[in-house]
Amino acid sequence: MARIKGRSRETTRNAVLVAAEWAFAHEGYKGASMQVIAHRANVTAATICYHFGDKARLWDGVLEGIYFRLGQMTGTLSVQGDVRTLLGSIYELAERERQAFRLVLRHITEEGRLDKRTRDDRMGAYLDMASVWVGSRFEVPPLRARHAIVCLTHLIMRFVTNHADDNQVALATLKPDQTRKTIVSLLALVAEKLLSGPVE
């Protein structure tokens, strides 16, 4: 069955991608079964195969969507404001994409690395684009901007995939909004240090 009656091809495909992203984030690539993904998407496993061929190509489709959204996120950021304001916006976007960050972090942890296509074509391309934007915005060389982005991305990924209670205890804060403000302040301190000073 290629399509459920009343559902367009694109709606069915998107439902599968959403279900697969959830499954890969929560169960890992190896643990996520096509049956669970099919059930969450309200389709049959045969429908998934019709649209994606196999699990590896479904995984690739999920990653393609994540990096596409990251690229769009960068395009929505304002060029106005200081580092703290910018990082507050970035952290807010990351919170909305928590599941995607969890998926990528889990995959790296389980496999020990990104696959070549994700590393070179997706992450590399995203970093190239973001480095030029940040370098121009803060008047620093693109390589310095890239290093700052990589460090900050790792910190953001870790904070945003932690449970809120874990961050609260780790940072000795009392309320979720105080925890979030503390995280953004720490990110801003790191960013200011990485984006300032002499070029080595």
Residue pairs with C-beta under 8 A, 6 or more apart in sequence:
1 43
1 44
1 46
1 47
1 50
2 9
2 12
2 47
2 50
2 51
3 9
3 12
3 47
4 12
4 42
4 43
4 47
7 15
9 51
12 41
12 43
12 47
12 51
13 51
15 41
15 42
15 43
16 37
16 38
16 41
16 43
16 47
16 48
16 51
16 52
16 58
17 58
17 61
17 62
17 65
18 40
18 41
19 37
19 38
19 39
19 40
19 41
20 32
20 37
20 41
20 58
20 59
20 61
20 62
21 62
21 65
21 66
21 99
21 100
21 103
22 40
22 99
23 32
23 33
23 36
23 37
23 40
24 32
24 59
24 62
24 103
24 106
24 107
25 99
25 100
25 102
25 103
25 106
26 32
26 102
27 33
27 36
28 106
28 107
28 110
29 55
29 59
29 107
29 110
29 111
30 110
32 55
34 45
34 48
34 49
34 55
35 45
37 48
37 58
38 44
38 45
38 47
38 48
41 47
41 48
48 58
52 58
52 61
60 117
62 103
63 118
63 122
64 122
66 97
66 100
66 103
66 104
67 118
67 122
67 123
67 125
67 126
69 97
69 100
70 97
70 100
70 126
71 126
71 129
73 90
73 93
73 97
74 126
74 129
74 130
74 133
76 93
77 86
77 89
77 90
78 85
78 86
78 89
79 137
82 188
83 138
83 188
83 191
83 192
83 195
84 184
84 185
84 188
86 137
87 152
87 184
87 187
87 188
87 191
88 184
90 152
90 156
91 156
91 159
91 160
91 180
91 183
91 184
91 187
94 101
94 156
94 157
94 160
95 160
97 160
98 160
98 161
101 156
101 157
101 160
101 161
102 161
104 114
104 157
105 157
105 158
105 161
107 114
108 114
113 119
114 123
127 146
127 149
127 150
130 145
130 146
130 149
131 142
131 143
131 145
131 146
131 149
132 142
132 145
134 140
134 145
134 148
134 149
134 195
135 141
135 142
135 144
135 145
138 145
138 195
140 148
140 195
140 199
141 199
144 194
144 195
144 199
145 195
147 194
148 191
148 194
148 195
151 190
151 194
152 187
152 190
152 191
152 194
155 186
155 187
155 190
156 187
159 167
159 183
162 170
164 176
164 179
167 173
167 179
167 183
168 174
168 175
168 176
168 179
171 179
171 182
171 183
173 179
173 182
